[in-house]
Structure formats: C-alpha cells, structure tokens
Amino acid sequence: MTELQQDRLDELLGRFVADLGATISAGNVAIGDKLGLYRALAEAGPFTPEELADYTGTAERYVREWLPGQAAGGHLSYDEAAGTYSMTAEQAYAFADPDGPALPGAFQLAVACLTDSPKILDAFRTGAGVAWGDHHPDVYTGCERFFRPGYAANLVSSWVPAVPGLGDRLTAGIPVADVGCGLGASTRLLAEAFPASACTGFDAHEHSIELARKAASPCAFEVASAQDFPGTGYGLVATFDCLHDMGDPVGAARHIHDALADDGWWLIVEPFAGASPGENLNPVGRVYYSFSTFLCVPHAVSEGAADALGNQAGEAAIGAVVREAGFRTFRRVAETPFNLIYVARR
C-alpha cells in the first residue's frame, strides 16, 4: 500500500462532507418545497422557527431543525441577533418563484431516484432494465420541473431563432410533433408561442400523457412511442432530452425521418456532453452521469438496447444515430451549460 498524502486525504474528506451534506439535504429541500416553507419565507419572512411553524401549520420542533440546515447550505439566510430566517431575492427566485429555476424540482427528482435504489441495485447485478413507468411517481413530475425552466428560458427565445427560417414557418403555421414530450412543458411552450402551428405531444408513458392532458393547453397529447407516433408531413419534429433514453434510437430517428415533410426540421435537444468521459468530469457531468445511471440507461435497456447511449453520449454518438437514419444534414446550432441543441434535415 502506498504512503498516504495527508493533504490529498484532507481534500477528499472535505469533498465527502460536502457531498454527504448535499445528499441528505436533498430530502429536506423536498420537504420544504412540499410543505410550502420556502414559499412562506419568500412571501412573509423573516420568521423565527415558531413563527414559520405557526404560519405554515407545521410542527415547531421539526421546523427548528430544518431551518439552520437550510441556512448552512446557503438556501436561506440567518440573522443571529434577531434569531430569524429569511430569503434573499436570489434565494426566493431559485427556491420559491414558480417562474424561476425551480431548484426544488431537481431535488425532488434526485430523491425519487434514490427511492428506486433497490431496483437499480438489482439491475446492476442482473443487467436487466428498469422502464420509465416503473419508477417512483415523483420522477415524472420532478423531471418536468427539472427541465422546464431551461426550456422556458431558451426554446422560443434562442433555440428556434438559431435555425434559419424555422421561426417564420412556425409563425405561419406548420404541424409539429414533440416526441417523448413527458408532461408536455416543451409542447405547451411551442403551442403558446406559435398559435398558428398545430402542436401534438407524444409519449409512450401513459401516466405522463394523462398528467399532460390535465394542464390547460392549446395542444393535443397522445400515447405513442418515437418509433410509431402517427402522422406525416410534419414541419417540425422535436425531441427534448429523450433520444438517449430510447432502446432503439436509430429506429426512432428513421421514423422521424419518414414523418417529416421534405423541407421539415428535426430539432434535437440533448444534455450537454463533451467528446469523452474526461471532458465530462465536472459538476454538470457528474449530475448527468448520476441521473443517467438511475434513469436513462435502465430505461433504454428495458427497451432492448444492446448498448444504451446514456445522457452523456455526446455529439459524435448523436450524429451517428442521425446519419444512420438517413438524414442529409446534422449540425449543432446552440448550447447552454446544460444542453446541446442540434438540427437535422432530410
């Protein structure tokens, strides 16, 4: 055994403490979100623990423990002299504003994934898959909350304009298929921004489509997979953060190719990823590889994937799928710290 380097060990232990605190804090974030504690602090704080408990109808002893833990993580602010907790404008925007980044949704998704640990443990041992519909229900709503702010901030304002001519065609009116739409956040954004276009969201998960239909929306939602969704002549087919989840992405891409009009576009939004694992060894890559282990790879395997893409597949792998399906062009048109956006044409 090689001799330990104390400074390296200390650095590792420091990361461990931060990681452990973040892991257990995720459950507390989910609790604060569901009980309306962040919302109460944002709209009426500062509060002492007793005041917050009274305001929210919760038990003071639990609230008294929850508050300093959140303040220690930087999610809340603490005034020691007054003994009160509050939220800065930035904290309130991130944790309590429905039009903000909705950070609790990401923690909701993470906690739901951890709930499914026994299934994933078994998958590691057997090589079996875990289908999307077999996960904890908070996975579906948490995933929508995780991705929706990024779509709201970028889809209409940045990604559509990055494709020359697409905005004009959507404004004039074209049929649009949002494939793998989940709860339909992306479908509704397109439909609301471009009311002349007929937008339909398709997803193979029936419960997600049921939830999508419950929200007031100018678009339609149907249960169908990427390999068999109905219709042809679409001016736009979009896949948002889902191509890498599919057991047969090439089959899906071929069906999309055949469903498009000759002058149509396939808009492909995928998680940000570099060309190799070494390029993804960063905080965003860590988040994505971890979610991929619990969600993306297990689902693709459940659909029969021999070698699942995973959500860090990267541009070369996505491009290979697109070209194998017969598309004439494939290029990256935009990016954010969390997504890469491509467009393909027949």
C-alpha positions in Angstrom: 0.0 0.0 0.0 1.4 3.4 -1.0 2.0 6.0 1.6 -0.9 8.4 2.3 -0.6 12.0 1.4 -2.3 13.9 4.2 -3.2 16.9 2.1 -4.8 14.7 -0.5 -6.7 12.8 2.2 -7.9 16.0 3.8 -9.1 17.3 0.4 -11.0 14.0 -0.2 -12.6 14.2 3.3 -13.6 17.8 2.6 -15.4 16.7 -0.6 -17.0 13.8 1.3 -18.5 16.2 4.0 -19.9 18.5 1.3 -21.3 15.5 -0.7 -22.9 13.9 2.4 -24.5 17.2 3.5 -25.8 17.8 0.0 -27.2 14.2 -0.2 -29.2 14.3 3.0 -30.1 18.0 2.4 -31.9 16.9 -0.8 -34.6 15.3 1.3 -35.0 18.4 3.4 -35.3 20.6 0.3 -38.1 18.3 -1.0 -39.9 18.6 2.4 -39.6 22.3 2.5 -41.0 22.5 -1.1 -43.9 20.2 -0.4 -44.8 21.9 2.9 -44.6 25.4 1.4 -41.8 26.5 3.8 -39.7 28.3 1.1 -42.8 29.9 -0.3 -43.8 31.2 3.2 -40.4 32.6 3.8 -40.3 34.3 0.5 -43.7 35.9 0.8 -43.8 36.8 4.5 -40.4 36.3 6.2 -38.3 36.8 8.1 -39.5 34.3 10.6 -38.4 32.7 13.8 -38.9 28.9 13.8 -42.0 29.3 15.9 -43.4 31.9 13.6 -42.8 29.9 10.5 -44.3 26.8 12.0 -47.4 28.8 13.0 -47.7 30.4 9.6 -47.4 27.1 7.7 -49.3 24.9 10.2 -46.3 22.7 10.8 -44.5 21.4 14.0 -42.1 23.9 15.5 -39.6 21.3 16.7 -39.1 20.0 13.2 -39.0 23.4 11.7 -36.4 24.5 14.2 -34.1 21.7 13.0 -34.9 22.2 9.3 -34.1 26.0 9.2 -30.5 26.0 10.2 -29.7 23.1 8.0 -31.0 25.0 5.0 -29.2 28.1 6.1 -25.9 26.1 6.4 -26.4 25.1 2.8 -26.9 28.6 1.6 -30.6 28.1 0.7 -31.8 30.5 3.4 -30.3 33.5 5.3 -30.0 33.7 9.1 -29.9 36.8 11.3 -28.3 35.6 14.5 -29.1 38.7 16.5 -32.8 38.5 15.7 -33.0 34.7 15.6 -34.8 34.9 12.3 -34.5 33.2 8.9 -35.3 34.8 5.6 -34.6 34.6 1.9 -32.7 37.0 -0.3 -34.2 37.9 -3.6 -31.9 35.4 -5.3 -32.8 32.6 -2.9 -36.5 33.3 -3.3 -36.3 33.3 -7.0 -34.4 30.0 -7.1 -36.5 28.1 -4.5 -39.9 29.7 -4.3 -40.7 31.5 -7.5 -42.8 29.3 -9.9 -41.4 31.2 -12.8 -37.8 30.8 -11.6 -35.3 27.9 -11.9 -37.5 25.7 -9.6 -34.4 24.2 -7.9 -36.6 22.1 -5.5 -37.8 20.2 -8.6 -34.3 18.9 -9.2 -34.0 17.7 -5.6 -37.5 16.1 -5.9 -36.2 14.1 -8.9 -33.0 13.1 -7.1 -34.8 11.9 -4.0 -37.3 9.9 -6.2 -34.4 8.3 -8.0 -32.8 7.3 -4.6 -36.1 5.8 -3.6 -35.7 3.4 -6.5 -32.2 2.2 -5.4 -33.3 -1.4 -4.8 -34.4 -1.7 -8.4 -31.2 -0.1 -9.8 -29.1 -2.3 -7.5 -30.8 -5.4 -8.9 -30.3 -4.1 -12.5 -26.5 -3.7 -11.8 -26.4 -7.4 -10.7 -28.6 -8.8 -13.5 -28.2 -6.4 -16.4 -32.0 -6.0 -16.6 -33.6 -2.7 -17.4 -36.0 -0.5 -15.4 -38.6 1.1 -17.5 -39.6 4.7 -17.1 -43.1 3.8 -15.9 -41.6 1.6 -13.1 -40.1 4.5 -11.2 -41.4 6.4 -8.3 -44.2 8.8 -9.4 -42.1 11.8 -8.3 -39.7 11.0 -11.0 -42.2 12.1 -13.7 -43.2 15.4 -12.1 -39.6 16.1 -10.8 -38.2 15.6 -14.3 -40.7 18.1 -15.7 -39.8 20.6 -13.0 -36.1 20.0 -13.6 -36.1 20.6 -17.4 -39.0 23.1 -17.8 -37.1 26.3 -16.6 -34.4 25.7 -19.2 -36.9 25.2 -21.9 -38.8 28.3 -20.9 -35.7 30.4 -20.9 -34.3 29.2 -24.2 -36.6 27.3 -26.5 -38.6 30.2 -28.1 -36.0 33.0 -27.5 -32.8 31.2 -28.5 -33.2 27.7 -29.9 -35.9 28.3 -32.5 -34.2 31.5 -33.8 -30.9 29.5 -34.1 -32.5 27.6 -37.0 -32.8 29.8 -40.0 -36.4 30.0 -41.3 -37.9 27.9 -38.5 -39.4 30.8 -36.6 -41.1 32.2 -39.7 -42.6 28.8 -40.6 -43.9 28.2 -37.1 -45.5 31.6 -37.1 -47.2 30.9 -40.4 -48.3 27.5 -39.2 -46.9 24.0 -39.6 -47.7 20.7 -38.0 -45.4 20.0 -35.0 -44.7 16.7 -33.2 -43.0 16.8 -29.8 -41.8 13.3 -29.4 -41.0 12.0 -25.9 -42.8 15.0 -24.5 -43.3 13.8 -20.9 -45.7 16.1 -19.1 -45.7 18.4 -22.1 -43.8 21.5 -20.9 -42.0 21.9 -24.2 -45.1 21.2 -26.3 -47.1 23.9 -24.5 -44.2 26.4 -24.9 -44.2 25.9 -28.7 -48.0 26.0 -28.9 -48.4 29.1 -26.9 -45.6 31.0 -28.8 -46.8 29.9 -32.2 -50.6 29.5 -32.1 -50.9 29.0 -35.9 -48.9 25.8 -35.7 -50.7 22.6 -34.6 -48.6 21.0 -31.9 -49.0 17.5 -30.7 -47.1 15.9 -27.9 -46.4 12.1 -28.0 -45.0 9.9 -25.2 -45.0 6.2 -24.6 -45.7 6.6 -20.9 -49.5 6.7 -20.4 -49.4 8.4 -17.0 -47.2 11.2 -18.3 -49.7 11.9 -21.0 -52.6 11.8 -18.5 -50.8 14.5 -16.5 -50.0 16.5 -19.6 -53.7 16.5 -20.6 -54.8 17.8 -17.2 -52.9 21.1 -17.7 -54.8 23.8 -19.7 -53.1 23.7 -23.1 -53.7 24.7 -26.8 -52.1 21.4 -27.9 -53.0 17.7 -28.1 -51.3 14.8 -26.3 -51.3 11.2 -27.4 -49.8 8.0 -26.1 -47.3 6.8 -28.8 -43.6 5.9 -28.9 -40.9 7.5 -31.0 -40.9 4.5 -33.3 -44.7 4.6 -34.1 -46.2 8.0 -33.4 -48.8 8.8 -36.1 -48.8 11.3 -38.9 -46.6 12.5 -41.7 -45.7 15.8 -43.3 -44.6 17.4 -40.0 -42.8 20.7 -40.5 -41.0 20.2 -37.2 -40.3 17.2 -35.1 -38.7 17.9 -31.7 -37.1 15.6 -29.2 -36.2 17.2 -25.9 -33.7 15.3 -23.7 -35.1 11.9 -24.6 -33.3 10.4 -27.7 -30.5 9.0 -25.4 -33.2 7.2 -23.3 -34.5 5.1 -26.2 -33.8 1.4 -26.6 -33.7 1.9 -30.4 -32.7 5.5 -31.1 -31.8 4.7 -34.8 -35.3 3.2 -35.3 -36.8 6.3 -33.7 -34.7 8.5 -35.9 -35.8 6.6 -39.0 -39.4 7.0 -38.1 -38.9 10.7 -37.5 -37.2 10.9 -40.9 -40.2 9.4 -42.6 -42.7 11.5 -40.6 -41.1 14.8 -41.6 -42.1 16.9 -44.6 -39.3 17.1 -47.3 -38.5 20.6 -46.0 -39.0 19.9 -42.3 -36.6 20.1 -39.4 -35.8 17.7 -36.6 -34.8 19.7 -33.5 -32.7 17.6 -31.2 -32.1 18.8 -27.6 -29.7 16.6 -25.6 -27.8 17.0 -22.3 -24.5 18.9 -22.6 -21.6 16.5 -23.0 -18.1 16.5 -24.2 -16.5 14.1 -26.6 -15.1 11.8 -23.9 -15.6 10.9 -20.2 -12.5 13.0 -19.4 -14.2 16.1 -20.8 -17.3 15.5 -18.6 -15.5 15.2 -15.3 -17.1 18.4 -14.0 -20.1 19.3 -11.8 -22.6 19.2 -14.7 -21.2 15.9 -16.0 -21.4 14.4 -12.5 -25.1 15.3 -12.2 -25.9 13.9 -15.6 -23.9 10.6 -15.3 -25.6 10.1 -11.9 -29.1 10.6 -13.2 -28.2 8.5 -16.3 -27.3 5.6 -14.1 -30.7 5.7 -12.4 -33.0 6.7 -15.3 -31.6 6.9 -18.8 -29.6 3.7 -19.2 -32.0 1.5 -17.2 -34.9 2.6 -19.4 -33.0 2.1 -22.7 -32.0 -1.4 -21.5 -35.7 -2.1 -20.7 -36.5 -1.3 -24.3 -33.9 -3.8 -25.5 -30.8 -1.6 -26.1 -27.7 -3.6 -26.6 -25.5 -0.6 -25.7 -27.5 2.3 -24.3 -26.4 5.7 -25.3 -26.7 7.3 -21.8 -27.2 11.0 -21.4 -23.5 11.8 -21.8 -23.4 10.2 -25.3 -22.1 13.5 -26.8 -22.3 15.0 -30.3 -20.5 12.2 -32.2 -22.8 9.5 -31.0 -25.9 11.5 -31.6 -24.7 12.5 -35.0 -24.0 8.8 -35.9 -27.6 7.9 -35.0 -29.0 10.7 -37.2 -26.8 9.9 -40.2 -27.6 6.1 -39.9 -31.3 7.0 -40.1 -30.7 8.7 -43.5 -30.7 12.4 -42.6 -28.8 14.6 -45.1 -27.5 17.2 -42.6 -26.8 17.3 -38.9 -25.3 20.3 -37.0 -25.1 21.9 -33.6 -26.9 25.2 -33.6 -26.9 26.3 -30.0 -25.9 25.3 -26.5 -26.4 26.2 -22.8 -24.4 25.0 -19.8 -26.9 22.1 -19.6 -27.9 21.3 -23.2 -26.7 20.9 -26.7 -29.1 21.7 -29.5 -28.8 20.2 -32.9 -30.9 20.3 -36.1 -31.2 17.6 -38.8 -32.8 17.8 -42.2 -33.8 15.1 -44.7 
